[in-house]
Amino acid sequence: MHSLLSFVLNATKNKKMTDYAKAFQMLFQSPLEPIYTCRDNGKCIFELPDSHYMECDGGVKEMLQERYANSEHIRFALQELPSKPDLSFADKLSVKQNFSLFNTLHKEIAGKLIRLLMEAEDLDNFLSLCVYSRHRLNAMLFQYCYSVALLHRRDTRGIWVPPVAEIFPANFIEPSAFTKMRKALQFKGNKKPHVQIPHNYTASDREIEQRLAYFREDIGVNMHHWHWHLVYPNSGTREIINKDRRGELFYYMHQQILARYNAERFCNKLAKALPLSNLREPIEEGYYPKLLDHAHQRTYPGRSGNLCLQDVNREDTTVEIADMERWADRILAAIDQGFVRDSHGNKYILDEVTGIDILGNIIEESDLSINVQYYGKLHNMGHNSIASIHDPDHRHMEEFGVIGHNMTAMRDPVFYRWHTYINNIMLKFKKLLPPYSEQQLSFSDINLREIEVRTSSLKEPNHFETFWQNSEVDLAAGLDFTADSGLHASYTHLQHASFEYCFVVENNSEHVKCGTCRIFLCPIKDESGKLLKLEEQRLLAIELDKFTVKLYPGENQLKRLSEESSVTIAVERTFGRTTNKDALSEANPELNTRLHFCGCGWPHYMLLPKGKIRGQRFDLFVMISDYADDAVQQPGQTRDCHNCEDVPNEVFDENSTLCNDNAASFCGLRDKLYPDKRTMGYPFDRRLPADTLNGLVEQFGNMQRIDVTITFNDEVRSAVDEVDLNGEDISSLAR
Amino acid sequence: MHSLLSFVLNATKNKKMTDYAKAFQMLFQSPLEPIYTCRDNGKCIFELPDSHYMECDGGVKEMLQERYANSEHIRFALQELPSKPDLSFADKLSVKQNFSLFNTLHKEIAGKLIRLLMEAEDLDNFLSLCVYSRHRLNAMLFQYCYSVALLHRRDTRGIWVPPVAEIFPANFIEPSAFTKMRKALQFKGNKKPHVQIPHNYTASDREIEQRLAYFREDIGVNMHHWHWHLVYPNSGTREIINKDRRGELFYYMHQQILARYNAERFCNKLAKALPLSNLREPIEEGYYPKLLDHAHQRTYPGRSGNLCLQDVNREDTTVEIADMERWADRILAAIDQGFVRDSHGNKYILDEVTGIDILGNIIEESDLSINVQYYGKLHNMGHNSIASIHDPDHRHMEEFGVIGHNMTAMRDPVFYRWHTYINNIMLKFKKLLPPYSEQQLSFSDINLREIEVRTSSLKEPNHFETFWQNSEVDLAAGLDFTADSGLHASYTHLQHASFEYCFVVENNSEHVKCGTCRIFLCPIKDESGKLLKLEEQRLLAIELDKFTVKLYPGENQLKRLSEESSVTIAVERTFGRTTNKDALSEANPELNTRLHFCGCGWPHYMLLPKGKIRGQRFDLFVMISDYADDAVQQPGQTRDCHNCEDVPNEVFDENSTLCNDNAASFCGLRDKLYPDKRTMGYPFDRRLPADTLNGLVEQFGNMQRIDVTITFNDEVRSAVDEVDLNGEDISSLAR
C-alpha cells in the first residue's frame, strides 16, 4: 500500500507542488524529536545527505539505513547544500532554552535565521536548508523562523502553516491532558478515544482574576497572538518587517485586545485593567500557568503575588528598571514635543497620519524603530523583566515566565496591565491630536436610518446570546505518542449564536455612493454601574466589523452576517478540525490550502464579550464613512479605487480571492497595503465633538446607535455533530 | 519460553513464597499506570476479579480478555475479596494530588490504609486487597502504605521493597533526563545506551546555597529520608508506630543530619544554618526544585526569595502562624517547667531518660504525641506552611513545594533552617539536664591509648580523601517507557576512599570487659576560621560509627572498616544496581532479600563531609563506654546481655543475621529495642565536664582524640567497571 505512494523526491525531476507540500508539513511534525524519526504516522522519513549529520550523530546514519533498508516508507531524499551554512549566530540560544521574541538576543538570532531561509535559492535548497537547521537549532526558534519563511517566500505560497497549538500543544494545554490522551489510546480497544482538555485549571475562584481565565487562557486567543507575530515579525529581512503601517497595527491590535479584555472584565464585575505605570511597586497579581514546556520538561515558572520588578541580569538579558523609566520618559517627552529624532538627529514630526506608526515601532522595539539607542526597548524589555521577576539574576537557573513568550503571554493577567501602560503612552499621543472635525466624520447625503441585530436563536431583536461551546481539536502533529492515533480531543470556549446586522440606509443624492460600514460595540457602564462618558467609551470600543457598502440612490437595505467579520477568523481556521481537514485535503487540496493559510485573526467564537446571565447592555454603534476618503489604491491595481462605479455590487470583500474570510482589521492583507486609509480605530481613535454617543449620532446622519444586550447562557454546547459518549467513558478511567 | 514460566497464582495450591515475591514486586512497577497494564517488561499481567473493576473501567475487562486471551503472559489471578473494602476514608485525597505525610488529613488517611493492609488475613487476601486499593487510590499514598505494610507484616518479611527512586524516579531526577533516556532507547541501535543524570542543575553559582546542592539534592540522601519514614510511620496501627524510642530517634536522626549539613557548610565556607525562629520574617532562601511530579505533569512549585510565611487556608490544611507560635511557646514552657501534661491532665516529668522521647513525639506530631490538642503540630505544620508559602490560600491551585514531601524535603535549603529551629527546642531541654558526671563517662581500667586512621588510597595516616563518583542506577521500574530497556543511567555523588580505624586499648583489669566504641567527627573551626568551643563542637559532632568491642586483659589491637559503619548503608543497598541485582536474584534469592530489605540508613558514600581541596581539619573523637551500662536486653533474648563472657569474640554485630551491614544508629533494629541503652548522641547530647575536647579526653582514659584532615579531590571517578563510551555518545545526540 505504501509502496504505491513511495517516491524519492530528488529522483523525480517533474516535481509537483504537492510533494513539497507534504515535505514541508513533515517539518512541522514532532518538533522536539530528531529529524530522522518517522513522520506522518510512521509513513515518511527524511533521507539526510551526509553533510547534514553532526559529529554527535555518529552511527545513527548506518542504523537508520539498516532499519529502513527495505521498508516501504515514503522517502524525502534531501539535496546536498552547496555549502554548509554557518549557524554559529545561533550558538547562544541552546536547544534546551526557551525562545522569546521579546529578547534582544533571540530576536537577532531569529532575524538572521529568517534571512538565511528567505535567501535560499529554490525549493530544493530551501527544504534541505530547513532540515539542516532544524537538526541543529532550538526547536521553537526553528519553527518560528520556518513559519515566517513559509508565509513570506514567494515560492511557498499556499503551503499550509498548521495552527501552532498543533505543533506545540504543550504550550496551550494543561499537561495532565497528555497523560490522559496517552492512556486513552493505550486502552481504547475498538472505541474512538476522546479526551476533554481541562479548562479553568490555573486558579480557584478565590483569585478574582480567574474570572477572566476563559479569555486569557483561550487556545484560539493565544494562537492569534503567535500568528500575528508570524505575519509581523520584528526582525528578519527588511521586506518582511517593513509592512504597511506595521507600527500602527501593533498599537491597534493590542489596543483592541485591551478593549475586549476590559469589556469582559465589566461583564465579570471587575474594574478595567490598571496600567503597570509604577515599575517600583509590587505587582499584586500572581500567576501560575501550569503549562509544561516539553522541550525541557519543566512547568513554566509561576509568579507569586506582590513581587517587585528588579534589575535583570541574566546571560541573555540585562536591563535596569531605571533604563525602562528613562525610555518611557524620552518617548513621553517626544510626544509632548511633537517629534522624534532618529539616530542621525533627523527630526520626524509626529503627525496625525504617520505619528502613531512611528511611535508603535519605537515603543514595541521592532527593527523599524528609528532610534533604538535613544528610545530603547520599552515594550520588549517590559515583557522580559516581568518574565524574569522570579529569578532576575538567573541564580535559580529558571526559564522566563509565560509573559516572556508570545505563544503564552496573553495567559498572564499582568500582560494586560503591561499593555495598558504601553497603550496609555500611545493614547497620550492620540489625545494631543485635535478632535475629529465635522468634515472628517460626515458623509453627505447618507442617512443611516435604522440598524437592527437579529440573532438566529432568539426572537427578540438586538439581543445577543453567548454560551460555552465544546470544539474538537487535532493535536497529533506535536505529540510524540499519537502516531496514527485517531485521538479526539476537545476544548471548551466561549461562543455566541450567529447573528445578522440589518441596516436601512438612505442615499439622498442622485449617484451611487460607496461607504465603509464600521461597527463597534461600546460598554455603557463600568463594573460598578457608573455610566461611561463618550471619552471613556471610545477607548473601550470593540471593532466588530468593517466592510465596504454600495449605496444606490434612495433606500438601501443591507445585511451582514456575524461570520463575515473583518476582525475574526472561523474556528476551522483557528484550529483545523481533523475530520474536516482530512476530507478537504483529499477532495480539494487547493481549497484546503486557501482555508488554512490565513491563520492570523481573532478567533471568531470570541467576537462578542461574554455578557451576563441576566444580560449586559452595550451600545452598538454603526457608522458609514465616505469610501472616497477610506479607499486605498493598492499597488498594481488597475481600476481607480475611488471610483465607486467600479466596485462590485453589494457587500464585497477585496480579498476573497485569497481567503474567503479574513481578519484584515487585525492582520492587514498579505502583500498589500492596509485596506483602510483612515487611522486605525477611526472614528474612536481620537477625541470626538460630543459628550455622549447619543450626542454624536444626533449630529451625524451617517451614524447610528442602538442598545443591545448580551445574555450569557451558562451551558456547554457541542460543536461536534455526534458526541461519542463511549469515548468519554474511556477518558475518565485514564487517571 | 514464557509459557514454561506461566502459572496462575490462584490455581497453585502449593504456593511458593517466591511467587508472591514476584507479584509484590509487580505492584511497585509503573505506579502511575493502570494496574492492568503489562508488567515485568511485558511478561506479567494481573487478572482482576470482577469486584476489582470500577464503573469507569467499563469495557476494559473484555478488551483485556481479548487482548491477552492466547498470550503467554505470566498471570497473577487475584482472589475475590470476602467483602468490598470501604475506601471512602481516602476520598479527600484525589489521585491527582500530591501526598504529604506532614499533612494531618493525608496522615490520617495513610494511617487507615496501613491499618487495613496490616489486617488482611493472609497473603492472598493481602495481595488482592493491595491491587484493589492500588486501582483506586492516589499512587503515592498507596506506595507509601504498601511499603509500610510489606516492611511490617510478619508474613511478608523478606519481600524486597525497592529503592523509592526506582519507583518514583521523577521525584529524584532532573526531568530532561527522562527525555534523554527515551531518545537514547529509541536510537540505541546495537549499542548499550547510557544516560548521565544531570546534577547541579537547580541553581547557578550566584546562589551561595548551591554549594550544598550535592548534599541536599543527593538521590541517596533523599531516599534515606523517605525510607526512615517507612520504618517509622507517624500513623497506622499502634504496633507499627510505637517503636522503641521513636521520638528520641526522630530528634537524633534529624540532629545528625543537621550536624552533617553544618560540617558540609563549613567545608564550603558557609556559616551554619540559621534557625527559622522568627516565623514573621521573610525567608531569604529561594528554591526552585525543577523536579517534575509525573502524577500530574507539573514541576514542583518553586519559592521566590524573601517570601513571608502566611496563614495557610487550603482545603486540606489550615494553620495560622500564631498557632505555631503558641505551640512552640507551650512546648518551651513545658521544658522550662520540667514536665508535660497529657490530654487528661496527667503529668509526665521530662527526665533525662524519657524526656527527649516524649518531646520528640510531641514536636514532630506523631500519633504518639501525648497531647496534640495542647502541644499542637509544630514540626508537621512548619513543613506544611513553608510548603504552601507560594500559594497559602490555594487560590492558584498550586501543589505544595518540595518541603511538603518527605521524599523531596531535604532538597530545599529551608528544610535545614526549619529543622534547626525544631532541633534548638530539643537542645534547650538537653541543656537543662546536668552535665554528664565522671561516673557516666568513665570506664574503669580501660585506657584507649592510640587511634589511627588509614585510608586505602593514601600513605599518610589520619588523612581522609573525598572525590566525586559516578554510579549506575536502575530506574526501569518507575518509567513507563523502559520496558526491557537495558538502559544504563548514572549519577554523580560524593564519595570517599575507604579507610580503617585502628585502636590500641589497654584493659588494666584481670577480666574480659566489653565496651561500646563510639566514633565522632567534630569540626574544629567554623567557616570563618574561629575555633569552636567544646560546647559548640559537641552539637556539631557527627557520629561515624558505633560498635561493641571485647577487651581482653592487657593490650588489645582493634580494627574497624569504614564500610562497617552503624550509620550508613552501602550504595548497593541505597540503589540496587541492575547488574548485581539480577545476578543475585537468580543465583540466590535469599541473599537478595537480605541485601535489600534494610533500605534505611545514611548513604555510605556520604559518610564523610566533603572537606576542602587544601584539606579541612577535624577532631576525630573516640570513646569506649562500659558495655554494662550500654547493653540492652532484647525481649526473648536468653543470655544475659550484660555478661560480657557471652558476647562473641572481637568486633561483632548483634544483627548480622538480618542485615550484614545495617544503620542501627539512624534506624534502630527491626522488631527490636534500640541497641544502645544510652541516650542517643551520648556523650555529646549533654553538657560535658570540660571546656575543650582535649580537656575532656585528658580526664578520661577511655577517650581519645586525634587531628584528621579531609582532602577533597575535585574529580569524577567511575564506580562502574567498564564505562561504555559508545553509550555516552548516544546520549549526547538525544537533545
Interface residues (C-beta under 8 A of the other chain):
Chain A: L32 E33 P34 T37 M54 C56 D57 G58 G59 V60 E62 M63 E66 V95 K96 P175 S176 F178 T179 K183 Q186 F187 G189 N190 K191 Y201 T202 A203 S204 R206 E207 Q210 G286 Y287 Y288 K290 L292 H296 Q297 R298 T299 P301 G302 S304 L307 H390 D391 D393 H394 R395 H396 M397 E398 N726 D729 I730 S732 L733 R735
Chain B: L32 E33 P34 T37 M54 C56 D57 G58 G59 V60 E62 M63 E66 V95 K96 P175 S176 F178 T179 K183 Q186 F187 G189 N190 K191 Y201 T202 A203 S204 R206 E207 Q210 G286 Y287 Y288 K290 L292 H296 Q297 R298 T299 P301 G302 R303 S304 L307 H390 D391 D393 H394 R395 H396 M397 E398 N726 D729 I730 S732 L733 A734 R735
